[in-house]
Amino acid sequence: MSDRICYVNGAFVPESEAKISVFDRGFTSGEGVYEVTRSFGHEPFRLREHLDRLYRSLRYTRLDCGITQPEMDKLSREVFAKNVRALEKHQDHALWHVISRGIQTPHVPGHGKTTVVMFCVPVDAAGFARDYVDGVPLVVPSTRRIPVQSLDPKAKVTNKVNHLLAAHEARQVDPKAVPLMLDTDGNISETHLSNFCFITGKTIYTPSERGVLGGITKMTIVELADMLGLDLLQGNYSPYDVYNADEAFICSTSFSILPARSLDGIAIGHGVPGPWTVRLIEAWSELVRVDIVDQAIQHLPAEDARRYRDRWHEARRRN
């Protein structure tokens, strides 16, 4: 049994004892917000920025967690410290914050109190290690991203049904596919778990922030792109623009950057990973002082690890 420690409503408890009520609005209505902050080299990466976004989401959803942001920062680091000892050298954690409306049913214990939970889980590196080399196939599903007039996507809310329906639809086309969702005007928005960018020439194009989650990872990539001499443009783009791009990638907390190899079965560029994507991945590794590709590959079976490490080194030489 795991010996990881969770924070639940003011108490630190073993994972096996972490419980919330069946009457919690997060469970019955999906009414809550969340954040995920991963570590690199056992150090939380940009926790402050993640907490900034968490508290913006709280304000938007009219949730008062009863904890100030400085207090939340302190508690978050304490949760991480209590769990880091369970990690091996090549592992890192994802620290989750989940805050819900709590119990809103009269005469039930806890009525009126917000639920605040924090916990750590190991980053599932084996699940995406091969994608640094193979790239991910993207599929445009018929499920559209909820329009900003209905729910602002800049808030990181716990109700993910919209995204998950898109993911299920994409996987019916290809079990490994990632959905690249469009907004109701036919513009590219985001995947079910990540932001999306494509590159043509020396310019990174990414959907307007009006219709997507403001990613901490994407914000970091903007900084790295500037260091590498890449321009960045935000705007409204269609699948047509991606079909004709030189390269593309998705970016999110867990894996940082993954190349995209195709959209709707149409190859993007002339092979993955593309040259600028490789340079961005290398720049990311330098920033966090962890070779993120090699770290992920270490989680594969030995023969796969050898083969993918060789292929990644070949991609670096080629680009």
C-alpha positions in Angstrom: 0.0 0.0 0.0 1.2 3.5 -0.8 2.7 5.5 2.1 2.1 8.8 0.3 0.6 11.6 2.5 -2.4 13.8 1.5 -3.7 17.0 2.9 -7.5 16.9 3.4 -9.3 19.8 5.0 -6.6 20.8 7.4 -5.2 17.4 8.2 -2.3 15.3 6.8 -3.4 11.7 6.3 -2.1 8.6 4.6 -3.4 8.2 1.1 -5.5 5.1 2.1 -7.3 7.3 4.7 -8.0 10.3 2.4 -11.7 10.6 2.1 -14.4 13.2 1.2 -18.2 13.0 1.5 -20.4 11.5 -1.2 -22.4 14.7 -0.7 -19.5 16.9 -1.8 -20.4 19.2 -4.7 -17.2 18.3 -6.5 -18.4 14.7 -6.7 -22.1 15.4 -7.3 -21.8 18.4 -9.6 -18.2 18.7 -10.7 -18.1 22.1 -9.0 -14.5 22.9 -8.3 -11.1 24.0 -9.5 -7.7 22.3 -9.6 -4.0 22.7 -10.4 -1.2 20.3 -11.1 2.4 21.3 -10.5 5.2 18.9 -11.3 8.7 18.7 -10.0 12.0 18.4 -11.8 14.9 16.9 -9.9 12.6 16.7 -6.9 12.0 20.5 -6.9 8.5 21.9 -7.6 8.6 23.9 -10.9 6.9 27.3 -10.9 4.6 26.6 -8.0 4.0 30.3 -7.5 2.6 30.6 -11.1 0.4 27.6 -10.6 -1.0 29.0 -7.4 -1.6 32.4 -9.1 -3.7 30.6 -11.6 -5.4 28.5 -8.9 -6.5 31.6 -7.1 -7.7 33.3 -10.3 -9.9 30.2 -10.9 -11.2 30.4 -7.3 -12.2 34.0 -7.8 -13.9 33.2 -11.1 -15.9 30.3 -9.6 -16.8 32.3 -6.4 -15.0 29.8 -4.2 -13.4 30.8 -1.0 -11.0 28.1 0.2 -10.3 29.8 3.5 -6.5 29.7 3.0 -4.4 32.6 1.9 -2.1 32.2 -1.1 1.1 32.4 1.1 -0.4 29.8 3.4 -1.3 27.6 0.4 2.3 27.9 -0.8 3.6 26.8 2.6 1.2 23.8 2.8 1.9 22.8 -0.8 5.7 22.6 -0.1 5.0 20.7 3.1 2.9 18.1 1.2 5.6 17.7 -1.4 8.3 17.4 1.3 6.3 14.6 3.0 6.2 12.6 -0.2 9.5 13.3 -1.9 11.3 10.7 0.1 9.2 8.0 -1.7 10.7 9.0 -5.1 13.6 7.3 -6.8 16.3 9.4 -8.3 14.8 9.3 -11.8 11.3 10.0 -10.7 9.4 13.2 -10.1 6.0 14.0 -8.6 2.9 15.8 -9.8 1.4 17.8 -6.9 -2.4 18.2 -7.2 -4.6 20.8 -5.6 -8.3 20.1 -5.8 -10.8 22.5 -4.2 -14.5 22.0 -4.4 -17.7 23.8 -3.2 -17.9 21.1 -0.5 -21.1 19.9 1.1 -24.1 22.1 0.4 -26.7 19.8 1.9 -28.3 20.9 5.2 -28.1 18.6 8.2 -25.0 16.8 6.8 -21.8 17.3 8.7 -19.4 19.7 7.0 -22.3 21.7 5.4 -21.1 25.0 4.0 -17.3 24.3 4.2 -15.1 24.3 1.1 -13.2 21.0 0.5 -9.4 21.5 0.1 -7.3 18.5 -0.9 -3.6 18.2 -1.9 -1.8 15.0 -2.9 1.2 13.8 -4.9 1.4 11.1 -7.6 4.5 10.0 -9.6 4.7 11.5 -13.1 3.7 8.8 -15.5 6.8 9.1 -17.7 6.5 5.7 -19.2 3.1 6.8 -20.7 4.7 9.5 -22.9 8.4 8.6 -23.2 8.1 7.2 -26.7 6.2 10.3 -27.9 9.3 12.5 -27.7 10.6 10.5 -30.7 7.4 9.1 -32.3 5.3 12.2 -31.9 1.6 12.2 -31.2 -1.2 11.8 -33.8 -3.8 14.6 -33.5 -7.4 14.2 -34.5 -10.0 17.0 -34.8 -13.1 15.7 -33.1 -16.7 16.9 -33.7 -17.0 17.9 -30.0 -16.3 21.6 -29.8 -14.6 23.5 -26.9 -17.2 25.1 -24.6 -17.5 28.7 -25.8 -16.1 31.5 -23.6 -19.6 33.0 -23.4 -20.6 29.8 -21.5 -17.5 29.0 -19.4 -14.2 30.9 -19.6 -11.5 28.3 -20.4 -8.9 30.3 -18.5 -10.4 28.8 -15.3 -9.0 25.4 -14.6 -12.2 23.6 -13.5 -12.7 20.1 -12.3 -15.5 19.3 -14.7 -13.6 17.8 -17.7 -16.5 16.1 -19.5 -16.2 18.4 -22.6 -12.5 17.4 -23.0 -13.0 13.8 -22.2 -15.8 13.4 -24.8 -13.3 14.8 -27.4 -10.7 12.4 -26.2 -13.0 9.4 -26.5 -14.0 10.5 -30.0 -10.4 10.8 -31.1 -9.4 7.4 -29.8 -12.2 5.8 -31.8 -10.2 7.0 -34.8 -6.8 6.0 -33.4 -6.3 4.6 -29.9 -3.1 6.7 -29.5 -4.7 9.9 -30.9 -4.9 13.2 -29.0 -7.9 15.4 -29.8 -7.2 18.9 -31.1 -10.4 20.7 -30.3 -11.9 23.6 -32.3 -14.0 26.4 -30.9 -17.5 27.0 -32.2 -16.1 29.2 -35.0 -13.8 26.5 -36.3 -10.6 27.9 -34.8 -8.1 25.7 -33.1 -8.2 25.8 -29.3 -6.4 23.1 -27.3 -6.3 19.4 -26.6 -8.0 17.7 -23.8 -4.9 18.0 -21.6 -2.5 20.5 -23.2 -1.9 23.7 -25.1 -1.0 23.5 -28.8 1.5 25.3 -31.0 2.7 25.0 -34.6 5.8 26.4 -36.2 6.3 27.8 -39.7 9.7 29.3 -40.5 11.0 30.9 -37.4 7.5 31.7 -35.9 5.5 29.8 -33.3 1.8 30.2 -33.8 -0.6 29.5 -30.9 -4.3 30.0 -30.4 -5.5 33.2 -28.9 -5.5 33.1 -25.1 -9.2 34.2 -25.1 -10.3 30.7 -25.9 -7.8 28.5 -24.1 -6.3 27.8 -20.7 -3.3 30.0 -20.0 -0.7 27.3 -19.6 2.2 27.7 -17.3 4.2 25.4 -19.6 3.3 27.5 -22.7 4.3 30.7 -20.8 7.7 29.1 -20.2 8.0 28.1 -23.8 7.4 31.7 -24.8 10.4 32.6 -22.7 12.5 29.9 -24.3 11.4 30.8 -27.8 12.6 34.3 -27.3 16.0 33.0 -26.1 16.2 30.9 -29.3 15.3 33.8 -31.6 11.8 32.5 -32.5 8.9 34.9 -32.9 5.5 34.1 -31.4 2.1 35.0 -32.7 -1.3 34.4 -31.1 -4.4 34.4 -33.2 -7.2 32.4 -34.8 -5.9 29.4 -36.8 -7.6 26.6 -38.6 -6.6 23.0 -39.3 -5.5 24.2 -42.7 -2.7 26.2 -41.1 -1.5 23.1 -39.2 -1.6 20.8 -42.3 0.8 23.3 -43.9 3.1 23.9 -40.9 6.7 22.9 -40.7 6.2 21.3 -37.3 3.9 21.3 -34.3 3.9 20.3 -30.6 1.7 20.1 -27.6 2.8 21.3 -24.2 1.6 20.6 -20.6 2.8 20.2 -17.1 3.5 16.4 -17.1 5.6 16.0 -20.3 6.5 19.7 -21.0 6.8 19.4 -24.8 5.8 16.6 -27.2 6.1 16.8 -31.0 2.9 16.2 -33.0 3.4 14.0 -36.1 0.1 14.4 -37.9 -3.3 16.0 -37.9 -6.2 13.9 -39.2 -3.8 11.5 -40.8 -1.9 14.3 -42.6 1.8 14.3 -41.7 3.0 17.6 -40.3 6.3 18.8 -41.8 9.0 16.3 -42.8 9.4 14.1 -39.8 9.3 14.2 -36.1 10.6 15.6 -33.9 11.1 18.8 -35.9 14.3 20.9 -35.5 12.8 23.8 -33.5 10.9 21.3 -31.3 14.1 19.5 -30.5 15.8 22.8 -29.6 12.9 23.8 -27.4 13.1 20.4 -25.6 16.8 20.9 -25.1 16.3 24.4 -23.8 13.7 23.2 -21.4 16.1 20.5 -20.1 18.7 23.1 -19.5 16.2 25.4 -17.7 15.1 22.7 -15.2 18.5 21.0 -15.1 17.0 17.6 -15.9 17.3 15.8 -19.3 13.5 15.4 -19.6 13.7 13.0 -22.5 16.3 10.7 -20.9 14.4 10.8 -17.6 11.3 9.6 -19.3 13.0 7.0 -21.3 14.5 5.5 -18.1 11.0 4.3 -17.3 10.7 2.1 -20.3 11.7 -1.6 -20.5 15.5 -1.9 -21.1 15.3 -2.8 -24.8 12.8 -0.1 -25.6 14.9 2.4 -23.5 18.0 1.6 -25.5 16.2 1.9 -28.9 14.4 5.2 -28.0 17.6 6.7 -26.5 19.4 6.0 -29.8 16.6 7.4 -31.9 16.5 10.6 -29.8 20.2 11.1 -30.1 19.9 10.6 -33.8 17.1 13.2 -33.9 19.4 15.7 -32.1 22.2 15.1 -34.5 19.9 15.4 -37.5 18.5 18.7 -36.3 
